Amino acid sequence: MSPSPLPAAAGQESVWDYPRPPRVENTPELVVVTLDGLPVATTTSAVRVLETSHPPVYYLPFDAFEPGALEAAVGSSVCEFKGVASYVSVRAGGRLVSRVGWTYPSPLPGYELLVDRVALYAGDLHCTVDGEVVQPQAGGFYGGWITSRVVGPFKGSPGTRGW
């Protein structure tokens, strides 16, 4: 079944206007990540990966993270566009959230902006973009961040696998 894209209002983007293969773009938005109220990362130098039917995935530079906040985690995965991803865990205040982020140490051509950056799942972390609390993309596999800036429907929830 084909989805029916929702209309985008002024100032919004439809994820159905995003390209495939995905586009990577710089964003000046203020991105703040905390865990249990403790700072994890803050930046105005993130990049967004925009792919058809997905909310944006924000990649934050390593230097945006608090010292000791990132730890290498076991495992890897492969994206047909970006290459091999390595996983990271986030630590704050003695609490460790395992495999909550990923990075592309050697991305495929066209995705070089992702070097030295980390994307995070918003589910276990408190993430904001320009002060707005992010909603995680459904399904637990994709790492898109949903804000009022984007409209769907979004891939990830039940019944969207074939999109």
PyMOL commands that place a pseudoatom at each C-alpha (Angstrom):
pseudoatom trace, name=CA, resn=MET, resi=1, chain=A, elem=C, hetatm=0, pos=[0.000, 0.000, 0.000]
pseudoatom trace, name=CA, resn=SER, resi=2, chain=A, elem=C, hetatm=0, pos=[1.353, 3.414, -0.946]
pseudoatom trace, name=CA, resn=PRO, resi=3, chain=A, elem=C, hetatm=0, pos=[1.283, 6.097, 1.745]
pseudoatom trace, name=CA, resn=SER, resi=4, chain=A, elem=C, hetatm=0, pos=[-0.485, 9.413, 1.261]
pseudoatom trace, name=CA, resn=PRO, resi=5, chain=A, elem=C, hetatm=0, pos=[1.926, 12.224, 2.135]
pseudoatom trace, name=CA, resn=LEU, resi=6, chain=A, elem=C, hetatm=0, pos=[0.544, 14.830, 4.513]
pseudoatom trace, name=CA, resn=PRO, resi=7, chain=A, elem=C, hetatm=0, pos=[0.530, 18.416, 3.226]
pseudoatom trace, name=CA, resn=ALA, resi=8, chain=A, elem=C, hetatm=0, pos=[3.361, 20.579, 4.545]
pseudoatom trace, name=CA, resn=ALA, resi=9, chain=A, elem=C, hetatm=0, pos=[2.396, 23.946, 5.988]
pseudoatom trace, name=CA, resn=ALA, resi=10, chain=A, elem=C, hetatm=0, pos=[4.545, 27.066, 5.727]
pseudoatom trace, name=CA, resn=GLY, resi=11, chain=A, elem=C, hetatm=0, pos=[7.878, 26.438, 7.439]
pseudoatom trace, name=CA, resn=GLN, resi=12, chain=A, elem=C, hetatm=0, pos=[7.490, 22.642, 7.298]
pseudoatom trace, name=CA, resn=GLU, resi=13, chain=A, elem=C, hetatm=0, pos=[9.140, 19.974, 5.176]
pseudoatom trace, name=CA, resn=SER, resi=14, chain=A, elem=C, hetatm=0, pos=[7.495, 16.831, 3.862]
pseudoatom trace, name=CA, resn=VAL, resi=15, chain=A, elem=C, hetatm=0, pos=[9.726, 13.787, 4.242]
pseudoatom trace, name=CA, resn=TRP, resi=16, chain=A, elem=C, hetatm=0, pos=[8.267, 12.694, 0.912]
pseudoatom trace, name=CA, resn=ASP, resi=17, chain=A, elem=C, hetatm=0, pos=[10.183, 15.541, -0.737]
pseudoatom trace, name=CA, resn=TYR, resi=18, chain=A, elem=C, hetatm=0, pos=[13.491, 14.203, 0.623]
pseudoatom trace, name=CA, resn=PRO, resi=19, chain=A, elem=C, hetatm=0, pos=[15.638, 12.314, -1.916]
pseudoatom trace, name=CA, resn=ARG, resi=20, chain=A, elem=C, hetatm=0, pos=[16.760, 8.711, -2.196]
pseudoatom trace, name=CA, resn=PRO, resi=21, chain=A, elem=C, hetatm=0, pos=[19.690, 8.201, -2.012]
pseudoatom trace, name=CA, resn=PRO, resi=22, chain=A, elem=C, hetatm=0, pos=[19.722, 10.480, 1.023]
pseudoatom trace, name=CA, resn=ARG, resi=23, chain=A, elem=C, hetatm=0, pos=[21.113, 14.015, 1.082]
pseudoatom trace, name=CA, resn=VAL, resi=24, chain=A, elem=C, hetatm=0, pos=[23.457, 15.314, 3.793]
pseudoatom trace, name=CA, resn=GLU, resi=25, chain=A, elem=C, hetatm=0, pos=[23.261, 18.969, 4.750]
pseudoatom trace, name=CA, resn=ASN, resi=26, chain=A, elem=C, hetatm=0, pos=[24.656, 21.272, 7.409]
pseudoatom trace, name=CA, resn=THR, resi=27, chain=A, elem=C, hetatm=0, pos=[22.196, 22.812, 9.832]
pseudoatom trace, name=CA, resn=PRO, resi=28, chain=A, elem=C, hetatm=0, pos=[22.682, 25.774, 12.186]
pseudoatom trace, name=CA, resn=GLU, resi=29, chain=A, elem=C, hetatm=0, pos=[19.921, 24.526, 14.533]
pseudoatom trace, name=CA, resn=LEU, resi=30, chain=A, elem=C, hetatm=0, pos=[20.784, 24.276, 18.224]
pseudoatom trace, name=CA, resn=VAL, resi=31, chain=A, elem=C, hetatm=0, pos=[20.856, 20.590, 19.138]
pseudoatom trace, name=CA, resn=VAL, resi=32, chain=A, elem=C, hetatm=0, pos=[20.996, 19.667, 22.833]
pseudoatom trace, name=CA, resn=VAL, resi=33, chain=A, elem=C, hetatm=0, pos=[21.134, 16.146, 24.256]
pseudoatom trace, name=CA, resn=THR, resi=34, chain=A, elem=C, hetatm=0, pos=[20.831, 15.225, 27.922]
pseudoatom trace, name=CA, resn=LEU, resi=35, chain=A, elem=C, hetatm=0, pos=[20.548, 12.007, 29.925]
pseudoatom trace, name=CA, resn=ASP, resi=36, chain=A, elem=C, hetatm=0, pos=[18.717, 12.149, 33.244]
pseudoatom trace, name=CA, resn=GLY, resi=37, chain=A, elem=C, hetatm=0, pos=[19.054, 15.939, 33.151]
pseudoatom trace, name=CA, resn=LEU, resi=38, chain=A, elem=C, hetatm=0, pos=[22.830, 15.810, 32.701]
pseudoatom trace, name=CA, resn=PRO, resi=39, chain=A, elem=C, hetatm=0, pos=[24.497, 17.307, 29.608]
pseudoatom trace, name=CA, resn=VAL, resi=40, chain=A, elem=C, hetatm=0, pos=[25.630, 14.902, 26.887]
pseudoatom trace, name=CA, resn=ALA, resi=41, chain=A, elem=C, hetatm=0, pos=[26.086, 17.137, 23.816]
pseudoatom trace, name=CA, resn=THR, resi=42, chain=A, elem=C, hetatm=0, pos=[25.381, 20.649, 22.556]
pseudoatom trace, name=CA, resn=THR, resi=43, chain=A, elem=C, hetatm=0, pos=[26.041, 21.998, 19.071]
pseudoatom trace, name=CA, resn=THR, resi=44, chain=A, elem=C, hetatm=0, pos=[25.017, 24.363, 16.303]
pseudoatom trace, name=CA, resn=SER, resi=45, chain=A, elem=C, hetatm=0, pos=[27.212, 22.397, 13.865]
pseudoatom trace, name=CA, resn=ALA, resi=46, chain=A, elem=C, hetatm=0, pos=[25.136, 19.279, 13.249]
pseudoatom trace, name=CA, resn=VAL, resi=47, chain=A, elem=C, hetatm=0, pos=[24.373, 17.801, 9.870]
pseudoatom trace, name=CA, resn=ARG, resi=48, chain=A, elem=C, hetatm=0, pos=[21.070, 16.266, 8.838]
pseudoatom trace, name=CA, resn=VAL, resi=49, chain=A, elem=C, hetatm=0, pos=[20.644, 13.190, 6.667]
pseudoatom trace, name=CA, resn=LEU, resi=50, chain=A, elem=C, hetatm=0, pos=[17.411, 13.501, 4.699]
pseudoatom trace, name=CA, resn=GLU, resi=51, chain=A, elem=C, hetatm=0, pos=[15.923, 10.394, 3.077]
pseudoatom trace, name=CA, resn=THR, resi=52, chain=A, elem=C, hetatm=0, pos=[12.529, 9.810, 1.499]
pseudoatom trace, name=CA, resn=SER, resi=53, chain=A, elem=C, hetatm=0, pos=[9.893, 8.797, 4.087]
pseudoatom trace, name=CA, resn=HIS, resi=54, chain=A, elem=C, hetatm=0, pos=[12.240, 9.288, 7.075]
pseudoatom trace, name=CA, resn=PRO, resi=55, chain=A, elem=C, hetatm=0, pos=[12.420, 12.153, 9.537]
pseudoatom trace, name=CA, resn=PRO, resi=56, chain=A, elem=C, hetatm=0, pos=[15.875, 13.783, 9.579]
pseudoatom trace, name=CA, resn=VAL, resi=57, chain=A, elem=C, hetatm=0, pos=[18.732, 11.970, 11.290]
pseudoatom trace, name=CA, resn=TYR, resi=58, chain=A, elem=C, hetatm=0, pos=[20.982, 14.449, 13.097]
pseudoatom trace, name=CA, resn=TYR, resi=59, chain=A, elem=C, hetatm=0, pos=[24.731, 13.770, 13.257]
pseudoatom trace, name=CA, resn=LEU, resi=60, chain=A, elem=C, hetatm=0, pos=[26.584, 15.705, 15.947]
pseudoatom trace, name=CA, resn=PRO, resi=61, chain=A, elem=C, hetatm=0, pos=[30.340, 16.369, 15.856]
pseudoatom trace, name=CA, resn=PHE, resi=62, chain=A, elem=C, hetatm=0, pos=[32.446, 14.433, 18.349]
pseudoatom trace, name=CA, resn=ASP, resi=63, chain=A, elem=C, hetatm=0, pos=[33.618, 17.691, 19.931]
pseudoatom trace, name=CA, resn=ALA, resi=64, chain=A, elem=C, hetatm=0, pos=[29.988, 18.579, 20.824]
pseudoatom trace, name=CA, resn=PHE, resi=65, chain=A, elem=C, hetatm=0, pos=[29.959, 15.771, 23.404]
pseudoatom trace, name=CA, resn=GLU, resi=66, chain=A, elem=C, hetatm=0, pos=[30.915, 16.109, 27.040]
pseudoatom trace, name=CA, resn=PRO, resi=67, chain=A, elem=C, hetatm=0, pos=[34.240, 14.468, 27.912]
pseudoatom trace, name=CA, resn=GLY, resi=68, chain=A, elem=C, hetatm=0, pos=[33.665, 10.767, 28.616]
pseudoatom trace, name=CA, resn=ALA, resi=69, chain=A, elem=C, hetatm=0, pos=[30.089, 10.787, 27.284]
pseudoatom trace, name=CA, resn=LEU, resi=70, chain=A, elem=C, hetatm=0, pos=[30.790, 8.464, 24.340]
pseudoatom trace, name=CA, resn=GLU, resi=71, chain=A, elem=C, hetatm=0, pos=[32.036, 4.895, 24.586]
pseudoatom trace, name=CA, resn=ALA, resi=72, chain=A, elem=C, hetatm=0, pos=[32.582, 2.394, 21.796]
pseudoatom trace, name=CA, resn=ALA, resi=73, chain=A, elem=C, hetatm=0, pos=[29.958, -0.369, 21.747]
pseudoatom trace, name=CA, resn=VAL, resi=74, chain=A, elem=C, hetatm=0, pos=[29.931, -3.858, 20.287]
pseudoatom trace, name=CA, resn=GLY, resi=75, chain=A, elem=C, hetatm=0, pos=[28.530, -4.381, 16.821]
pseudoatom trace, name=CA, resn=SER, resi=76, chain=A, elem=C, hetatm=0, pos=[28.202, -2.785, 13.442]
pseudoatom trace, name=CA, resn=SER, resi=77, chain=A, elem=C, hetatm=0, pos=[25.702, -2.491, 10.615]
pseudoatom trace, name=CA, resn=VAL, resi=78, chain=A, elem=C, hetatm=0, pos=[25.785, -1.584, 6.942]
pseudoatom trace, name=CA, resn=CYS, resi=79, chain=A, elem=C, hetatm=0, pos=[23.868, 1.097, 5.070]
pseudoatom trace, name=CA, resn=GLU, resi=80, chain=A, elem=C, hetatm=0, pos=[23.769, 0.716, 1.312]
pseudoatom trace, name=CA, resn=PHE, resi=81, chain=A, elem=C, hetatm=0, pos=[24.429, 4.439, 0.922]
pseudoatom trace, name=CA, resn=LYS, resi=82, chain=A, elem=C, hetatm=0, pos=[26.642, 5.444, 3.846]
pseudoatom trace, name=CA, resn=GLY, resi=83, chain=A, elem=C, hetatm=0, pos=[28.701, 2.277, 4.453]
pseudoatom trace, name=CA, resn=VAL, resi=84, chain=A, elem=C, hetatm=0, pos=[29.672, 0.482, 7.676]
pseudoatom trace, name=CA, resn=ALA, resi=85, chain=A, elem=C, hetatm=0, pos=[28.470, 2.000, 10.942]
pseudoatom trace, name=CA, resn=SER, resi=86, chain=A, elem=C, hetatm=0, pos=[30.022, 1.449, 14.373]
pseudoatom trace, name=CA, resn=TYR, resi=87, chain=A, elem=C, hetatm=0, pos=[27.895, 1.740, 17.507]
pseudoatom trace, name=CA, resn=VAL, resi=88, chain=A, elem=C, hetatm=0, pos=[28.427, 3.896, 20.575]
pseudoatom trace, name=CA, resn=SER, resi=89, chain=A, elem=C, hetatm=0, pos=[27.023, 4.042, 24.070]
pseudoatom trace, name=CA, resn=VAL, resi=90, chain=A, elem=C, hetatm=0, pos=[26.376, 7.219, 26.060]
pseudoatom trace, name=CA, resn=ARG, resi=91, chain=A, elem=C, hetatm=0, pos=[27.406, 7.735, 29.693]
pseudoatom trace, name=CA, resn=ALA, resi=92, chain=A, elem=C, hetatm=0, pos=[26.289, 10.531, 32.010]
pseudoatom trace, name=CA, resn=GLY, resi=93, chain=A, elem=C, hetatm=0, pos=[26.280, 10.652, 35.803]
pseudoatom trace, name=CA, resn=GLY, resi=94, chain=A, elem=C, hetatm=0, pos=[27.305, 7.026, 36.132]
pseudoatom trace, name=CA, resn=ARG, resi=95, chain=A, elem=C, hetatm=0, pos=[24.479, 5.762, 33.899]
pseudoatom trace, name=CA, resn=LEU, resi=96, chain=A, elem=C, hetatm=0, pos=[25.344, 4.002, 30.649]
pseudoatom trace, name=CA, resn=VAL, resi=97, chain=A, elem=C, hetatm=0, pos=[22.842, 3.713, 27.782]
pseudoatom trace, name=CA, resn=SER, resi=98, chain=A, elem=C, hetatm=0, pos=[24.181, 0.985, 25.532]
pseudoatom trace, name=CA, resn=ARG, resi=99, chain=A, elem=C, hetatm=0, pos=[24.230, 1.157, 21.702]
pseudoatom trace, name=CA, resn=VAL, resi=100, chain=A, elem=C, hetatm=0, pos=[22.256, 4.389, 21.599]
pseudoatom trace, name=CA, resn=GLY, resi=101, chain=A, elem=C, hetatm=0, pos=[24.213, 5.901, 18.727]
pseudoatom trace, name=CA, resn=TRP, resi=102, chain=A, elem=C, hetatm=0, pos=[26.285, 5.174, 15.665]
pseudoatom trace, name=CA, resn=THR, resi=103, chain=A, elem=C, hetatm=0, pos=[29.027, 6.671, 13.561]
pseudoatom trace, name=CA, resn=TYR, resi=104, chain=A, elem=C, hetatm=0, pos=[30.527, 6.144, 10.107]
pseudoatom trace, name=CA, resn=PRO, resi=105, chain=A, elem=C, hetatm=0, pos=[34.328, 6.238, 10.530]
pseudoatom trace, name=CA, resn=SER, resi=106, chain=A, elem=C, hetatm=0, pos=[34.877, 5.735, 6.774]
pseudoatom trace, name=CA, resn=PRO, resi=107, chain=A, elem=C, hetatm=0, pos=[31.634, 6.575, 4.964]
pseudoatom trace, name=CA, resn=LEU, resi=108, chain=A, elem=C, hetatm=0, pos=[31.103, 5.889, 1.296]
pseudoatom trace, name=CA, resn=PRO, resi=109, chain=A, elem=C, hetatm=0, pos=[31.689, 8.684, -1.263]
pseudoatom trace, name=CA, resn=GLY, resi=110, chain=A, elem=C, hetatm=0, pos=[29.112, 11.447, -0.996]
pseudoatom trace, name=CA, resn=TYR, resi=111, chain=A, elem=C, hetatm=0, pos=[28.776, 11.049, 2.784]
pseudoatom trace, name=CA, resn=GLU, resi=112, chain=A, elem=C, hetatm=0, pos=[32.124, 12.433, 3.907]
pseudoatom trace, name=CA, resn=LEU, resi=113, chain=A, elem=C, hetatm=0, pos=[30.356, 15.040, 6.085]
pseudoatom trace, name=CA, resn=LEU, resi=114, chain=A, elem=C, hetatm=0, pos=[29.525, 12.179, 8.485]
pseudoatom trace, name=CA, resn=VAL, resi=115, chain=A, elem=C, hetatm=0, pos=[33.172, 11.577, 9.448]
pseudoatom trace, name=CA, resn=ASP, resi=116, chain=A, elem=C, hetatm=0, pos=[33.788, 12.390, 13.134]
pseudoatom trace, name=CA, resn=ARG, resi=117, chain=A, elem=C, hetatm=0, pos=[30.058, 12.664, 13.852]
pseudoatom trace, name=CA, resn=VAL, resi=118, chain=A, elem=C, hetatm=0, pos=[27.566, 10.624, 15.867]
pseudoatom trace, name=CA, resn=ALA, resi=119, chain=A, elem=C, hetatm=0, pos=[23.837, 10.053, 15.363]
pseudoatom trace, name=CA, resn=LEU, resi=120, chain=A, elem=C, hetatm=0, pos=[21.707, 9.156, 18.385]
pseudoatom trace, name=CA, resn=TYR, resi=121, chain=A, elem=C, hetatm=0, pos=[18.439, 7.356, 18.971]
pseudoatom trace, name=CA, resn=ALA, resi=122, chain=A, elem=C, hetatm=0, pos=[16.158, 9.820, 20.742]
pseudoatom trace, name=CA, resn=GLY, resi=123, chain=A, elem=C, hetatm=0, pos=[14.203, 7.192, 22.693]
pseudoatom trace, name=CA, resn=ASP, resi=124, chain=A, elem=C, hetatm=0, pos=[16.441, 6.875, 25.774]
pseudoatom trace, name=CA, resn=LEU, resi=125, chain=A, elem=C, hetatm=0, pos=[17.845, 10.389, 25.608]
pseudoatom trace, name=CA, resn=HIS, resi=126, chain=A, elem=C, hetatm=0, pos=[16.265, 13.822, 25.901]
pseudoatom trace, name=CA, resn=CYS, resi=127, chain=A, elem=C, hetatm=0, pos=[16.990, 15.569, 22.600]
pseudoatom trace, name=CA, resn=THR, resi=128, chain=A, elem=C, hetatm=0, pos=[15.925, 19.029, 21.492]
pseudoatom trace, name=CA, resn=VAL, resi=129, chain=A, elem=C, hetatm=0, pos=[16.270, 20.941, 18.229]
pseudoatom trace, name=CA, resn=ASP, resi=130, chain=A, elem=C, hetatm=0, pos=[16.030, 24.719, 18.638]
pseudoatom trace, name=CA, resn=GLY, resi=131, chain=A, elem=C, hetatm=0, pos=[14.342, 24.106, 22.002]
pseudoatom trace, name=CA, resn=GLU, resi=132, chain=A, elem=C, hetatm=0, pos=[11.706, 21.684, 20.697]
pseudoatom trace, name=CA, resn=VAL, resi=133, chain=A, elem=C, hetatm=0, pos=[11.671, 18.204, 22.240]
pseudoatom trace, name=CA, resn=VAL, resi=134, chain=A, elem=C, hetatm=0, pos=[12.294, 15.519, 19.628]
pseudoatom trace, name=CA, resn=GLN, resi=135, chain=A, elem=C, hetatm=0, pos=[10.033, 12.507, 19.161]
pseudoatom trace, name=CA, resn=PRO, resi=136, chain=A, elem=C, hetatm=0, pos=[11.884, 9.342, 18.078]
pseudoatom trace, name=CA, resn=GLN, resi=137, chain=A, elem=C, hetatm=0, pos=[11.085, 7.671, 14.776]
pseudoatom trace, name=CA, resn=ALA, resi=138, chain=A, elem=C, hetatm=0, pos=[8.889, 4.632, 15.439]
pseudoatom trace, name=CA, resn=GLY, resi=139, chain=A, elem=C, hetatm=0, pos=[10.094, 1.068, 15.223]
pseudoatom trace, name=CA, resn=GLY, resi=140, chain=A, elem=C, hetatm=0, pos=[13.419, 1.239, 17.046]
pseudoatom trace, name=CA, resn=PHE, resi=141, chain=A, elem=C, hetatm=0, pos=[15.551, 0.606, 13.934]
pseudoatom trace, name=CA, resn=TYR, resi=142, chain=A, elem=C, hetatm=0, pos=[15.795, 3.992, 12.231]
pseudoatom trace, name=CA, resn=GLY, resi=143, chain=A, elem=C, hetatm=0, pos=[17.118, 7.005, 14.093]
pseudoatom trace, name=CA, resn=GLY, resi=144, chain=A, elem=C, hetatm=0, pos=[15.096, 9.909, 12.746]
pseudoatom trace, name=CA, resn=TRP, resi=145, chain=A, elem=C, hetatm=0, pos=[14.093, 12.818, 14.941]
pseudoatom trace, name=CA, resn=ILE, resi=146, chain=A, elem=C, hetatm=0, pos=[10.548, 14.106, 14.555]
pseudoatom trace, name=CA, resn=THR, resi=147, chain=A, elem=C, hetatm=0, pos=[9.825, 17.781, 15.227]
pseudoatom trace, name=CA, resn=SER, resi=148, chain=A, elem=C, hetatm=0, pos=[7.012, 20.082, 14.146]
pseudoatom trace, name=CA, resn=ARG, resi=149, chain=A, elem=C, hetatm=0, pos=[9.236, 21.066, 11.213]
pseudoatom trace, name=CA, resn=VAL, resi=150, chain=A, elem=C, hetatm=0, pos=[8.558, 17.775, 9.370]
pseudoatom trace, name=CA, resn=VAL, resi=151, chain=A, elem=C, hetatm=0, pos=[5.420, 15.947, 8.255]
pseudoatom trace, name=CA, resn=GLY, resi=152, chain=A, elem=C, hetatm=0, pos=[4.996, 12.304, 7.218]
pseudoatom trace, name=CA, resn=PRO, resi=153, chain=A, elem=C, hetatm=0, pos=[3.786, 9.710, 7.339]
pseudoatom trace, name=CA, resn=PHE, resi=154, chain=A, elem=C, hetatm=0, pos=[7.118, 8.328, 8.520]
pseudoatom trace, name=CA, resn=LYS, resi=155, chain=A, elem=C, hetatm=0, pos=[8.644, 4.942, 7.799]
pseudoatom trace, name=CA, resn=GLY, resi=156, chain=A, elem=C, hetatm=0, pos=[9.261, 2.740, 10.850]
pseudoatom trace, name=CA, resn=SER, resi=157, chain=A, elem=C, hetatm=0, pos=[5.839, 2.065, 12.331]
pseudoatom trace, name=CA, resn=PRO, resi=158, chain=A, elem=C, hetatm=0, pos=[3.992, -1.222, 11.675]
pseudoatom trace, name=CA, resn=GLY, resi=159, chain=A, elem=C, hetatm=0, pos=[2.958, -1.654, 8.044]
pseudoatom trace, name=CA, resn=THR, resi=160, chain=A, elem=C, hetatm=0, pos=[5.659, 0.615, 6.605]
pseudoatom trace, name=CA, resn=ARG, resi=161, chain=A, elem=C, hetatm=0, pos=[8.355, -1.968, 5.865]
pseudoatom trace, name=CA, resn=GLY, resi=162, chain=A, elem=C, hetatm=0, pos=[7.629, -2.076, 2.132]
pseudoatom trace, name=CA, resn=TRP, resi=163, chain=A, elem=C, hetatm=0, pos=[7.789, 1.670, 1.569]
for i in range(1, 163): cmd.bond("trace and resi %d" % i, "trace and resi %d" % (i + 1))
show_as sticks, trace
zoom trace
